[in-house]
Amino acid sequence: MSSFNKKNRRKPKQLLSEKEEAVVEAITLDEKVSYFQESLFHTDDLHIRDLTFNDKKMTVVFLDSVIDNKSLQTYIIQPLLEKESGTIKDTVSSNSVKETSQLEEALAALVDGHCVILMEDSEWMTFISMPKILLNRYEPVNEKVIRGSHQGFSENISENIHLIRERISSPKLTVKYSSVGNTTRTKYSLVYLSHLTNPEIVNTIQDRISYIDTDSIQSPGYFEEFLEDNSFSPFPQFLNTERPDRVAGNLMEGRVALVMEGSPTVLICPVNFFSFFQTTEDYNNRSLIGSFIRFIRLISFIATLCLPAFYIAVISYNYEIIPVEIIFSIKSSLEYVPFPPLIEAAIMQLTLELLREAAIRLPNPIAQTIGVVGGLVIGTAVVEANLVSNTMVIVVAITAIASFVIPSNELSTSVRILGFPLMIFAALFGVLGIVIGLMLLFIHMCKLKSLGHYYLYPIAPLDFKGLKDTFIRLPVWLMKERPKDLKSLYRWKTSNSRGWKKNEDSD
């Protein structure tokens, strides 16, 4: 593509030699259209409209996802159809009409929200600015950040593709539209960077979707269950997000985004376990702050999973591992509680889940009231009634707070569910039971895959270079390579972008 363009790069006609004019004549209108199609990797949001103007064939090329289609039809297509002769500048209604003879410049304008008009037997191409302007902007409800973009996806697939193209203004961004569902014919698109994403990933997704034979696909959750490697695993194998910047970041790693009509949620695949702890705010802050917050999230994951089980193990079996003063305090609070620690913890955890579900379903003012009633009134009442100990209330409260720190709501719910079998292991075998439960969980995670890619990468298999963006986040200029497991077509993300420091040191 690039060699084709360099060979046929345009100059003003008066500066062309006879030999170069022969080259110009060799580039036909169809060859120019083919150049745009190949440079854009035959993306499905590329539209081509053939017209006749000045008794010659004309082709209008534009990207549907970044062009205002209504304005295009009103101010460009319609005038060209009605007048059919004259000059393009005098015919169309636009303040931004430019000409170029360079294919690369026209291609860049095409991605930037211009439509390109090609004329038969003419070296000059006209590009007109017709950018799509989204009047309604939505802020993500479930993924709020303090420092960063406050823009979220909507339920319109074309608008969502537009938001992605705003952040990745590259002709290599490829969009493939299709539909699924025998009755609903639900529209969806696969979005990826053709020069980065391994074709095997795209082929795997398309192949699995081709086997979907159902009446309807109502939400991205349907896609998850049809496409994931292990439907009975408690761990999510696709990343859900409502943030365009998060999608753009993952596309630049070599992943694929699945955008569905009628849903603001975009699926990203394949992903690993650590992808669910990464947020855009990690990269908007300096690496030290981002690493600290990332580490807090991982500690919260462990606390949500193990804290109730550890409390049960200590109270039931292994009380010798805590100081004697604390033992007397805990035993005194348990003196009048009629239930064993397992039942006590289960009651409190289930009550917490009830309050959480009630708060989600109710309107915001009432939900806040439910939170106050549940946290203060019910908590105080059960302790005074000797149904639950003070210590258990503290443990469950810390567990709840820790679960809300996890950025992914789906992973947070999965961890809370996994806490129940771990509590049973702790009640049966004490700390040994917790170790056994964690070993089984770790073995399952090592075997789990997301679209054939290891879920626990870069821990299993071990890749030291991949650890730069897992437990902590190193500075961006040190993370030079894309994840090895994705097998991206171009692995390097950045060169030595701190070359200025070497120059200053040498001075």
N, C-alpha and C positions, 0 to 999 in steps of 0.2 A: 504493500500500500504506500509506504513512505517513498520507496524507490520510484513508483509510478508517478507520484506527485512531484518529486524532485525533477524527474525527467521532463515533465510537461508543465513546469511552473511558468506562469504568465508574466510577460512584460508588456508595457504599452506598445500598441501596434507599430507606432512610428519607429520604435527602437529595435524591432525584430528584423533579423536578416531573412533572406529568401529561404534559407535552409530551415530556420526556426518557424517561418510561416507554414512550411509544409508540415511540420510537427503539429502546429495549431490545428490545421485542417484535419489532421488524422484523429483528433479527439472529438468524437461525436457526442451528441446529446445523451445517447444511451450509455456511453462509456462514463460520462460524468455521473449519471444516476447510479451506475454500478459502483463507481468509486465511493459515493456516499453510503451506499448499502453495505459495502465491504468494510469501510472504515468504522461504521457503526455496528458491525458484526450482525447485520440483519435483525436489528432490534425491532420488536413488534410495534413500538410506538412511533416508528418512522412512517410517515404517510407521503404518498406521491400522487399528485393530481395533474393530469394531462389536459391542456387547453390549447386553443388556437388563437393566435394574436398576430396581426399583420400578415395573415395568410401563412403563418409559419407555426410549427409545433412548439408549444411552450410547456414546461414542466415546473410545477410548484412543489418544492420539497420542504417538509417541516416535521418537527417532533410534536406529536399530539400532546405529550405530557407537559411541555413547557410553553406551548403556544395558546393564546386565547382564541379558541375556535370560532366564537361568535364574531369577534372583531375581524378575524381573518376572512370569514365569509362575507361580512358586510363591507369592509373597506378595501379588500384586495380581489377576492374571487369574483364577486358580483360586478364590480366595475370593469374588470377584464372581460367578462362574458358579455357585458352590454356594449362596450365600445368597440372592441375587437381590432382597433387600429390606433396608431399614434405612438407615443413613447410611454414607457412604464411609469416614469416619474410623474407625468401629467395625468395618468389614468388612475393610479391608486391614491387613496387618501391616507397619507402618513407623513409625519414630520421627519422620520428617520429612514431615508432611502439612500443606500450606498451601493457602489459597484466595486467589483474586484475581478481580477483574472486569475487569482491564486486559489487553488482548490483547498489548501490548508486553511486559509483565512475564511473561506465560505463555510468550511466544516466547523471551525470554532464558533462562528456566528450562529450556525444552526443549533448547536448545543446551548448557546447562551440566550435563546429565546427569539431567534429570527427565523423567518421563512426565506428560503432561497429560491429565486426564480431563474430558470435556465432557458435560454432561447436557442433554437436550432440555428446552426451556422453562425454562431456568435461565440467569441471567446469570453465575453464579459458576463458575469453573473451578478444579479441584483439581489441584495438581502435587505429585508425590511423588518424592523423591530416590532414584534407583536407579543410581548411577554404576558404570560398568564399571571394575574394578580389575585391572590386568595384574600377575599374580604373577611372571612371568618377564620380566625386563628384559635386553636385550642391548646390549653395547657394540660399536660399529662396529669391525671389525677393520682395515679399510683406510683409515679416516679418523680417526685418533686426534688429539686435541687436548689441550693442557695446560690451557688456560683455556676452559671452556665445557661444554656438556652432554655427558654420556657415554652417552647413550641412542641406541639404533639400532633400525632396523626388524627385524621378525621375518619369518617366511614365511607368516603369516596375514594375508590382505588386510583383514579386519575390524579386527584389532589395529593395522594400519598406518594405516588411516583414522582410528582413534581417536587415535593419536599425533599426527596432523596436526591434528585438531580440538582437541586439548589446547592447541596453540600458536596456533591461529586460532579462537577461540571466537566465531564470527560466523555468523549465519544466512545470510549471503551466500556462504559456502563451499558449493560445489555438488559433489555426487558423482554420477557417471553410470556405472552398472554395465552390463556386457555380457559376451559370451563370443565366442571365436574359435577356429577349428580344427574341421574337420568331424568328426573322431574324438574328440579330447581335450576339446573344448568348454571351453577354458581361460578361467577367469574373470578379468576385469581391470576397472579403473575409471579414469575420467578425473576428476581433481580440479582445480578452478579456482575463482576468485572471480568471481562473475557480474557484480559491479558494476565490476570492473577489467579483466578479460581481454577482449580483442577477440574478438567472436563469430566472426570470420573464421578465427582460429587454431583454435578448437574445431571449426568446420565442416571445416577442412582436414584435421585429424587424423581426425575421424570418417569423412570421405569416403575418405581413403586406407586406413583400416582396413576399410571396406566392400568394398574390392577384394581383400582378402586371401582367397585360396581355397586352403587347404592342409589337410593332415590334422591337423597338430598345431603348436602354439606351445609350446615347452618352456621358454623363458627370455626375458627382456627383449631379449636380443641378436637374437632372431628379429624382434621388433617394429622394432628399429633398422634392420635390413636391408630390411624391407618398406616402411618409412615415409621413410627418409632420401632427400634429394634426389639425392645422388651416392654410390652404393654403392662406387665404385672410388677414392674419395678416401682418402688416408691419414689425414685428420683426422676425429676423431669429431664427429658433428653432433647428438648427444644427450648430455646430461650424466647420468652414472650416479652415484647417491649412496645411502648407507645411513643418512643422518642426517635425522631429522625436522625439525630446526631449519634445515637447509640447504634442504629442500623448502619449508618455511614462508616463508623469506626470498625464494625465487624466485617463489612464488605471490603474494606481496605486490608483486612487480615487474610482475605481469600475465602470468606464464607458466602452463603447464599441466603437471601431473604425471600420469604413467601408472603406476599401481600394479597389480601382477600377483600373482595367487594363486600361492603356492609359491616366491616369490623375495623376499629382503630388499632387492633392488635396485630403486630407483624411477628412472624415466626422466623427465627434465625437458626441455621443449622450448617454443619454439625458444630456442637459445642462440647466443652468439657466442664467438669465440676467447678472449676475456679471462675468460669465465665459468669456464674450466677452471683459472684461477690464483687464483680467489677461494675462500676457506674461511671458516667461521664464526669461526675464531680471529682473522681480520683485524678483525672488528667487535667482538670481545670485548676487544681491546687498544685503546689510544689510537691516534689516527690516525697519529702519527709512527712508532710501532712497526709498525703495520699496513702503512704505506707502505714502510717499509724491508724488511720480509719479502716484500711483494709484488714489490718491485724485485729482490730476490735471486732469486725464482722465475723472473722473466723473464730475468735474466742466466743462470741455470742452463739455461733452454731454449735460449738462443743457444749456450752452451758445449757442451751435449750435441749440438747439431746441427753446429756448425762446428769444434770444437777438433781432432778427428782429421784432418779435411780440411785445416785450416790447417797442421797439422804436416807433412802430406804435401807441401803446396804449398811450404812453406819449405825442406824438405829436398831436394825434387826440382828446383825452379825458382828460387824467390824468396828465396834465402838472404841476399841483400843487405839485407833489411829487418830483420834481427836483428843485435845487436852481435857484433863479431868474436870476442870471448872466448867467447861462447856457441856460436858456429859451431864453433870448435876442439873444444870439449867434446862437442858432438853428433857431429861427424865421427869423433872417436876412439871413441865408443861404437858407431858403425856400421861400423867398420873390418872386423870379422870376421863381420858378419851377412850371410848369403848371399842374403837376399830383398830385393826392392825395398820401399820404404816402404809402398806400397799393400797388398802381400801381408802384410807385417808387421802393419799395422793391422787388416786383415781377420781374420787369425788370432787376434789378441788380442780383438777385438770378439766374434767367434764363440765363443771360449772363455769370455768373460764371460757371454754369453747362455746357454751350456750350464750354467755354475755357477748362474746365476739360476734357470733352470728346475728344476735338481736341488734347489735349496734350497726352492723352492715345493712340490714334490711330496713331499718327505721329511718325517718327523716333526721337530718342533722341535729336540730334542737332536742328532739326526743332521744336520739342516740347519746348525746352528751349526758342527759339525765340518767340514762341507763348505766353509763360508765360510772357516774358518781354513786348511784345506788348500789351497783354491784361491788365497787371497790371499797366503799366505806360501810354502808349499812349491812350488807350481807356478810362481808368479811368480819366485822365486829360481832355480828349476831352469832355466827357459827362458833367463834372462839368463846364467847360468853356462855353459849349452850354446851360447851365441852364436846362438840362434835369434831372439831379440828383443833390442832395445837397452834400456838403462835408461830412456832418455827416453820411449820408447814405452810402457813400463809405467806411468810417471808420467802420461802423457797419457790413457791408457785408464782409469786409476784415477780421475782427476779427472772424466772424462766420465761414469763410472758413478755417482759420488757426485752429480754435478749432475743426472743423470736421475732419481734418487730424490727430489730436492727438489720436483719437479713434483707437485702434489697429485693430479692425475688419472692413474691407472695406465694408462688407455687412451691418453691423449695422450703419456705418457712412452714407451710402447712404440712409438707411431707415430714419435716423434722419433728414437728409436734406429734404426728401419728407414730413415728418410730420410737418416740419416748415411752409409749405404753408397753410394747414388748420388752424394752430394756428394763423397765420397772419390774416386770414379772421375773426376768432373769435375776435382778438384784434381790428380789424377795425370796427366791429359791436358793441362790448360791452366794449372795453377798457381793463383795467386790470381784470375786472370781467370775460371777455371773455377768457382771458388766464387761469384764475383759473378753469373755466368750462371745457376748453379743456384739461387741465392737469388732472382734476378729471376723465374725460371720459377715458383718456389714462391710468391712474393708475388702473381704474376698469378693463379695458381690459387686462392689464398685470397680474392682480390678478387672472383672470379667465383663462388665457392662460396656456397651458401645453406643455411640451416637452416629448413625449412618455409616457404621463400620469403622469409626474412629474411636480410639480408646477414651473412655470417659474420665479416667483419672490421670490423663496426661497433664503435666510432664512428670508426675510421680511414678506412674506405672504405665508405660515404660519410662525409665528415668532419663531425663534430658536436662542437664545442668543449665544450658543456655535458656531453656524454656522457663526456668524458675524466676526469671527477671520480672515477671508480671503475674505472680501467683500470690504467695504469702505477703510479699511486699511489692512495691512498685519502684523500680529504679528510674532515674531520669530518662526522659524520652530519647535523648541523644545516645544513650547506651543500649537501647532496645533496637538494634539495627536489623534484626531478622524477624521474619514472620514465623508463626508456629510451625515447627517441623512436621507435625503430624498431618497438617492440611496439604502438604506437598504442593504448595503454590507454584505456579509457573515462573514467577519471579520472586525470590525469597527475600531480597534485601529491601528494607523499608527506608533506610537512610544511610548516608555515608558519614564520614567523620564531620559532623556539623559544628564541631567546636574547634575547627582549624584556626580560628582567630586567636584562641588561647595560646596555641603553640607559637604563633607569630609574635604575640606580645611577650611571651617568655623568652623567645630568642632575642628580642630587642633589649 
